[in-house]
Amino acid sequence: MTDANWFAANAKDIDTQAAIWLERRDDQAWSAQDQTALDAWLAEALAHRVAYWRIKAAWGRADRLVVLRSAVSDAPAPRGRFIPPVLLKIAAVFVVVAVAGALAANMLTRPKDRVFTTPIGGHEIVRFADGSQVELNTDTILRARMTTDQRVIWLEKGEAYFQVKHDALHPLIVMVDNHRVTDLGTKFLVRHDTARLEVAVLEGRVWFDVPDGRMQPPSLPLAPGQVAIASGRNVSVERKSMRTLTNELGWRRGVLVFRDTTLADAAAEFNRYNRQKLSVPDPAVGFIKIGGIFEATNVGAFTEVAEDVLGLRVKDHGSEIVISR
Amino acid sequence: MVETTEQNREGADQRRPDAEMTASEVEVWFVREVLPLEAILMRYLRHNWRDRGDIEDLRQEIYVRVCEAAQRQIPDMAKPFVFTTARNLLITRARQGHVIPIEVVADIETLNISTETPGPDRNVMAREELRRLQAAIDRLPARCREAVILKKIEGLSRREIAARMGIAEATVSEHLATGMSSLASLLYGGDPGRAP
């Protein structure tokens, strides 16, 4: 099909069709028949699928814009909110565009999402009216839609610890990209890095759903001590001891707990919490194992150990500290 | 230590050498590895193909070919694979058109395509990403931009957007669909981060 003629079909036309499908799918009126029709269109040609994936990915990236909303619409700042000044500035540009001519129609009722963010090194606790509590770790963006009939939290990036007040009729759902974590009465941890998602259950149970239920078994039940790790195409489940999990939650007390941790991993952990980044260029040095409890934002205490205990060289270059032999 | 789950065993995750990749695997690979290359791919195509009207079709054709191959086996290195595919396509097309621009053959070596994979898009900081998005949105046509903002920032439904903008729902759909496909080209193909 691809080699037969110059071009199977005009790329612009296919892009337009893909966008129309995506736009329709986004709306509430989307039905099972619509899905069948879309599936058929996608199955028709690889060119359709590729165009669809591409536009879907771009549209998904634009989800990030939601962080601008809190500055635009909500009135009193709830506890735990932090809006970096730069966002306010960007938001101000949007206010002009979005609010002009739109305020009059603002009477429409709809669930308001609230956005919570922490800066690098930040730690916030958000308590919701239903009794649930979410703790945000460093450099985290989280959007919450908590209404009487719906409880959804989107973890846009970062890490959060959830202690959920169970309500069987309205389970709390945490969305990370297309992955879905559904609470069944639970304490659990969700960490969302660039290429990796980790869900660890400490108490109770959760359902873990991977994207595209048609391709894979829809749900994976997770019990305490089980950790689901999704990266790219793979999902695996590991078992971790409660002690390990508690250590991983050290950030709730502001500390990092290392046990047999390589220097490279420890440095990467510190770098999540601090603007001044640790760098361990020599792999042989990176493999050195260390243990101990450190204050997450006290890089100095850590480099002192590297210097005094391990006999390594520490060089401060301002934005970067290099540890070497 | 690592338990393989039911899902792994039965589902699409297992990597058997001869297995066909599932659509979701190809999609994940395409979005993560190929789309970030779009900006330099478009530069390459513009540089090596005279007829601007063909560029988007060429891009699409390259994506289809690359994904076709990925359905059988995900390539180890996306970047050299995409650019080899691009060069081969240009050469084929040039022959069909009885014109062989010399640059087509020569330029691939000079384009400085390294085999390292991490594209700049992968690790952009949240703020940088926001700036890019904002720049991309700023380039949309006014009404289209307004609809996209109401959708993405305000989270309004199609009906609510129609009410706010005082236009028909069908028109909102058109604006949003236009916005979606333009955003894809601005975010991946262009370089909105450096837009004036």
Interface residues (C-beta under 8 A of the other chain):
Chain A: T2 W6 F7 A8 N10 A11 K12 I14 D15 T16 A18 A19 I20 L22 E23 R24 D26 D27 Q28 L46 A47 R49 V50 A51 W53 R54 I55 A57 A58 W59 R61 A62 D63 R64 L65 V66 V67 L68 R69 V72 S73 P84 V86 L87 I90 V93 F94 V97 A98 G101 A102 A105 L108 R110 D113 D139 I141 K157 T194 A195 V210 P211 D212 M215 Q216 P217 L220 G232 R233 N234 V235 S236 V237 E238 R239
Chain B: M1 V2 E3 T4 T5 E6 Q7 N8 E10 G11 A12 D13 T22 A23 S24 E25 E27 V28 W29 F30 V31 R32 L35 E56 D57 R59 Q60 E61 Y63 V64 R65 C67 E68 Q71 R93 Q96 R122 N123 A126 R127 E129 L130 R131 L133 Q134 I137 R145 E146 V148 I149 L150 K151 K152 I153 E154 G155 L156 S157 R158 E160 A163 R164 M165 S173 L176 A177 T178 M180 S181 L183 A184 L187 Y188
